[in-house]
């Protein structure tokens, strides 16, 4: 976007945002290659990143890589704080290839996926940016993904000058395991004063961590890495990233945000539905060779989609839970990952609300209706809809009291929010993103995890909650991590007791 005139005083930051901005400026001045901002959802990371960049006089050109649905929010925030006379480009990962030329291929003549592949392998940036900002940086945990390789090429040293862009990364859930830290290996190397390894496979990055930093990476009984709250790996991350002047993190409590309230809500299926549910899970586990599920399966897996379809079996019970929350005075958000689930939950919830004599106002917010997305979001925030069923997580605010959230200058309702997570999740980071839609900007929200009692889903949910606990432990939120671990243990104990009856 073009530079905007700088004529007004920059809006003030909130108190908890000032220190991270200062730390980023200090890291840049010290010669660090970048920074990791691992602050909680709703803490205003966008504002921190913009202000830190504005405070770097050497930076003249900036590219921001963020999810498609978040692009408008970033552009609005840049307009709000001012461009500082800098040139800003805000782009989503699927369009990154447009920033590259290729020595052989004419990228504009190719389908987008092929153009992106060629750019990731041998693309040359058309513009040398002084700063590269990656919002929701957990999108880079897979080193072999096209988006990771494209971003990697953006931050390569200049062939002539040897200089490289300042590389700022931000996420509330940056990694669920030490082996997912490949995209911050340059920061780890800078602190340890060893050569940056460049792009490594996950296995090679694991070896690099062990050789240079002594990461334990001890496999737990369930086949996942053990990084408990007091684990060696957690302490190493804290020492290298968050005490090494190349990153910062904070708990919600430390910056004055309310602690999230989570509850488990089991539902019972009929014997017939339970058998059908288990059959879908069995197919899923067999295809992927999983004993329980490891939370990292490709979202497009056909077997995973079968499990998601099977979750329709518990949709009527989920709808009753949602209607009960509305009856208790909540506005409710229901994240779902599969469009059939979104449609079914919307229809069944509307019927459950009507049966209780409540307004049957439910909106669906999905990528399939992008043009109506903001209108529907504002309808929920204005209280015209009481329930929102969504399959979009990043860049959407659904919390109570959002300033201007109802559109036309009106704030969102102060009605308390609840988030009901009942669909199959594929990792700990995603659950944190789902929770953050309703608990943000200092507003408290209730989160319910709904599962089919006594099924494989119960064990999967326990596994996912442990992964989420690992994510929170690695960003130095021990109380949050322990709370999530306690929920996982509760599920496991209940499962064991049921199996021995």
PyMOL commands that set and color helices and strands:
alter all, ss='L'
color gray80, all
select helices_A, chain A and resi 15-30+45-54+68-81+93-99+107-109+112-122+137-140+146-154+178-192+202-213+232-242+271-288+302-327+339-355+367-381+428-435+456-474+478-499
alter helices_A, ss='H'
color red, helices_A
select strands_A, chain A and resi 34-38+61-65+87-91+100-102+123-125+131-135+166-170+247-249+261-267+331-335+362-365+387-390+417-421+445-452
alter strands_A, ss='S'
color yellow, strands_A
deselect
rebuild
show_as cartoon
